[in-house]
């Protein structure tokens, strides 16, 4: 890539690429196209252009085309899930290198993703696509009740609903959000609800179509519906009984969807009859996952993602330490925070190696919580799963959160 390359980064109000990656790229001309009303600071050397939404492929294409009239765009980087289709559409339309529109849909459209995984013979939940929420019961007649309904585009458990019966569906569409759901133009995917023993994720780096690094992790408990609780996960040691199964399935999923270069975040479930593939994204995972992988394995997933997005080979040198590193997302509740543990108080708990609080007393927690909403992150080490459980309980006992109306 020429030293004077022009790179466009797509960002939303919720999340952006780490600023350190933009700061280290003094050899690039960077334009960030971002949703209106963003609060991110990108630095003085970065040009920022606001548009209504980066989720609109046509609007992003119009914006990038206008930019290219004065300074041709060489690469497009999409670190946010909701902008992946827009990035792929613009690349394919303008002939810009990187993941094509077809590839982007395989990693962002849940229905297309499941179609391709099923065609490759990989284990997935039964699924159907519907155009409107009123058609969910017809799809559930094929997948079975209970089922999970969610938009084909989305992330972070946004719009995900578990329905136990047709009566649950009636309550959903007749409830306070019924009109909003009915008016949505985004199709829905309806899936069989999976009764699982454990939920896992695997975070990987892909180079020339091969997985060159994979870090499998197990969630403390299934994340769907985990709001006011201690959620998070722990990196599996190589001698864990599920380490090989998870990494091999991760490689099969990457191969089935055809990714050439990038970083992936896979979700999968373990049931009594084996593993089931949930979803995979072509960007680093959230919720402290990237920091945990860097602390434990010495691999910077954001740096690998950035380099791969620019067509460069990521420079990684993984290590395989003994023991477990766990990442805890501290629970929160809607309201004004009146009392909250400090970093120093939580850092005093056994095994804790780092605490990063993101909220403080006086902050107002909004009512629309997601699985990613947290007052802070805690990282701790343990020799094995038994010790990890004890340390998680000790952290839970030490944590204090009070909220008022």
C-alpha positions, 0 to 999 in steps of 0.5 A: 500500500502506498504511503499516501493511501486514503483510508475510510473508516466507518463508525457509529455513535456506539462504538469506534476503532481504538484511537491508538490505531489511527494515531499510529498510522501517520503514513495514511490519510484517514477519513472517518464517516460516522453517524450523526451525533457521535461523541468520539474524538478521532484526533487532529489528523483525521477528517470526520464526515457525519452522515445520517447513518452508516447502515445505509449502503447507498448513502455511504456509497454516495459519500465515498464517491464524493470523497474519491473525486478529490482523493481516491479512496484506497481502503474501507475499514468497518470495525462496527457490525452494523456497517459491515454490509455498507463497507462491502457494498461500496468495495464491490461497487467501486472496485476497492480491495477488501471483503466483497459485498457477498463476503460481508453479507455472509458475516453480517446477514444472519440468514445468509450466514446460516444458509451457507453454514448449513450448506457446508454441513455444519451444525446449526439451529433450525431456521427460517426467514420472515419479512414481518414480525406477524409471520414469526408463528408460521416460521416457528411451526417449522423450527418448533417452540420455543424459538428465538426471533431477531433482525437479520442485521444486528449485534449485541443481542439487539432485538433478540427475543425468546418466544416460548409460545404463540401467546408470547408472540401475541404479547410481543406485537401487542405490547409497547414496542409492537408498532415499532417492530411491525414498521421495521423494514429489516427481515427477521430470522426465526431460529430453534431455541437451543437448550445448551450446557455451555456457551463459547466464543472463539476469537481468531486471526485469519491470513490467506484463508487459514486460521493462524491464531485462535483463542477459545473461551467459555462464558460463565453462563449463556449470555442471552438475557444476562443483564443484571448479573456477573457476565463474562468469559474465560480463556480455555487452557490448551488441555481443556476438554473442549479446546480442540473441538472449539478451535477445529469448528472455528476453522471449519466455519471460517473455511465455509464462509470463505474469509481470506484475511481478517479477525473473527468472533464466533459464538457457539453452543455445547449441547448434550449431542455436540456443538452447534454454531451460533453466529460469526462476525468479521471484526474483534469481539467486544466486552473486554475480549480483545484486552483479555486475549492481549493480556493472556496470549500477547495478540492484539486483535485490533491491530491484526484487524487494522493491518488485515483491513489495509491489506497488510500481514498482521504481525503476531507472536502468540504465547500459550500461558498456563492457567485461566484468565477471566473477564468479568462484565460488572452488572448494572441496573437502570437508574442513577448510580448512588453507590458503586465499588471503586477500582481499588476495592475490586482490585483487592480481590484475589487474583485480580490483575486489572480493573477498568470502571466505565461508570461512576456515582452520579451516572445515569444508566439508561433503561435500554440495557444490552448484554454489553452494558456494564459499569466496568470490566475486571480481569482475574487469573486462576489455576483452574475452573474450580478456583475461577468459580471461587474467585468469581464468587468472591468478586460478587460478594465484594461488588457494591451497586446501588441505583436510585430513580 
